[in-house]
C-alpha cells in the first residue's frame, strides 16, 4: 500500500436520528416492538491535488 501526499480529501457529515420505542410483552417468549423511527444523513466530500484539480460531491440518504 502506498501513500500519495499530492492530494487532500476533506469530508463533512451530518446525521439526524429520531426515534421512539415501546416493547410490550405479549407472552413470556414473545414481545411486540412498536414505534416510529426516522433518520437523515448527508456526506460532503472535497478533493484537491497539486495540479489544481478540484472536485466536490454530496450525497443524502
N, C-alpha and C positions, 0 to 999 in steps of 0.2 A: 504494500500500500504506500503510495507516495502522497506528499502534501504539496500543493501548488499555492504559494503565497501571493500570486499575482492577481487574485480576485478576493472580493469580500462579499459575504452574504449576510443580510440583516433581515430578521423577521419579527413580526409583532402579532400577537394572538389575543383574541378576546373570547371569553367563554361566559355564557349566562345559562344557568340551570335553575329551574323552578321545580318544586315537587310537593307531593302530599302522599300520605300512605295511611291506610287503615287495614289491619290484618286480623279479622275476627276468626276465632276457632269455630269451625263447623262441626268437626268431630275431634277425637283425640289425635288422629293421624292426618287430618286434612284441614288446611287453612285457606281462606279466600283473601286474596290481595286486591284491594280496590283503591284507586287514586289517580288523579291526573298528573302527568309529568310533561315537561317541555324542555327545550334546550335551543341554544343558538351558539354557533361557533364561527369565527372569522379569522382567517390567516392572511397576512400581508407579507410579501417577500420582495426584496430588492437586491439585485446583483450588480456589482460594479467590477470592472477589471482595469488593468493599467493601460489598455489601448483606448479607453474612453467608452467602451461598450457598457450599456446600462439597460436593465430590463426590470420591469415591475409586474407583479401579478397579485391577485387577491381571490380568495375562494370563500364562499359562505356555505355553511352546512348545518 
